Amino acid sequence: MLMRTTAAIALLAATPPCTPAPDSGDTTTVDAPSEPDAPLTAEEEDCQIVGTLGCGDTATIDTTGLVNVITDYGPWVGNWSGPEAGFRLTASGDVTVRIASPRPSDINFDLFLMERNGSSCEPADTIDYHWSSLEIEGASGTYTVFVDGVSGVSGEVTLEVTCDGGGTSGGSSGSGSGSGSGSGDSGSGSGSGSGSGSGSGSGSGSGSGSGAPGAGSSTAPGPGETPGAGGGPASGTSVCYPGIANIWTSCVPTVAASSVSSSAYNYGNPSSSPSASWYQQPTRLADLGAVSGTLPVAPNFLLSEFMSSWKGPYGVFDPQVVVKMQSIRDAIGGPITVNSGYRSPGYNSGVGGATWSRHMYGDAVDFRSSAASLTSLRSHCTSRGASFTKLYANHVHCDWRSSTLPSGFYGGGIARGDEQTEFVQDPFDEGEDSWFVEVPTALLAGDDVALELDWVGFPEGDPYVQWGVQAPWGDVIVTGESPDVHFTPRTPGVYTVQAEVGGIVIVTEELVVE
């Protein structure tokens, strides 16, 4: 029998009574819980500061076994119940401290920066927070950085410190100047500027300048829009995402699809697709080489999680799908791992994806989470308007193929139909998926029955399978989540076998036992 269906990281300002950090010309690694090069004060020990950092340093700390000292970071509200580790940071210039690993979507650590006002870890001294990286402009002196686990999280975390235009200990200073021109949000203008930088360490200062903006004003762009003249609608030169603060200023430049000569971006003709309105060719593509993959496109997601430059230099991904994914992340309160987001047609073909895979059109995500079951994740998708979902053995596929096309990639915002508020089994899928159930024809009570489910299709991997066998008196006597089920019927009658495959279809068969 053949059944077929169609169907998804505290800044301390005053100089503290401690020895400066060492020259950071060499990269150092701090293994937890290590002693810093300068003795810790009793206060620092009470605040669980475990080491020192300077420009160019990398520190790896395992917070497992440490205790939860700080739960309050002033104006920032959250559940930081995991053990934290603090580092004394001595640096100058423009400094960036970032979580090099793990990825924020895998294990949830946050970074905090505090001002030193006679204490090393007073909540009121917290002046900055980020889940991925902290940037300190014009740093000079000694600071403290804390890495803390969200919702009880602990484990190994690696921090990296990079500096521009400054050193870490006594040394020379430098200055620089620059000139440039710039354009305003409405109109254009030019000008020159100068900058100077000094460092108390071995680094040299640097300066830069930029032209004054032209006349005009703008407001923050709306969802998926580009900052345009006078804050108007998208001009088609970039696509914006919510970013960490949900103010839609994480923008990615785009290029005209027609200017891309690579055959990896050749889309099929919509007229040859299962549904032309669902498979429109994008008119613009995100230029992934123009921005860093670490650009936060939402509070808990980076650009590279949805569009990866190693898969190709361009991409397409609907900003509204990012909004939905963050909403799911907020709801489950735990990390999400994205298995697959955008794929160019060439990349999709190379990995054996379906001919009309939704991953090529920027509205599909394959993902999983340690904080929620696959079936729960699927429900979260459908309650957020997913047009189609499918359960695999280790992830869920969700796509929003019926939602309005994002104007930044497709121009004009073409409506493809109303968003679905519940799952709809569509007549078109990412591929032809078929299920075969081998059913014995002549059965006697006491016989050993072996049922096997086989399939073709499912381009993203093996589907999620769940079985149940109902006895003639109505009880479910055997269940399973493997491709086969074995049982022995002891009583004559009609046994009903149901198999749910991919979370899409329930295959029902009746077995007559004599």
Salt bridges, closest charged atoms under 4 A:
GLU44 OE1 - ARG88 NH2 2.63
ASP106 OD2 - ARG103 NE 3.19
GLU160 OE1 - ARG98 NH2 3.01
ASP363 OD2 - ARG358 NH2 2.60
ASP363 OD2 - ARG416 NH1 3.35
ASP366 OD2 - ARG343 NH2 3.84
ASP366 OD2 - HIS359 NE2 3.23
ASP366 OD2 - HIS395 NE2 3.69
ASP366 OD1 - HIS397 ND1 2.93
ASP399 OD2 - HIS397 NE2 2.88
ASP399 OD2 - ARG401 NH2 2.78
GLU419 OE1 - LYS324 NZ 3.52
ASP429 OD2 - LYS390 NZ 2.69
GLU430 OE2 - HIS397 NE2 3.63
GLU432 OE1 - ARG4 NH1 3.10
ASP433 OD2 - LYS390 NZ 2.66
GLU460 OE1 - ARG343 NH2 2.52
GLU460 OE2 - HIS359 NE2 3.81
ASP484 OD1 - HIS486 NE2 3.47
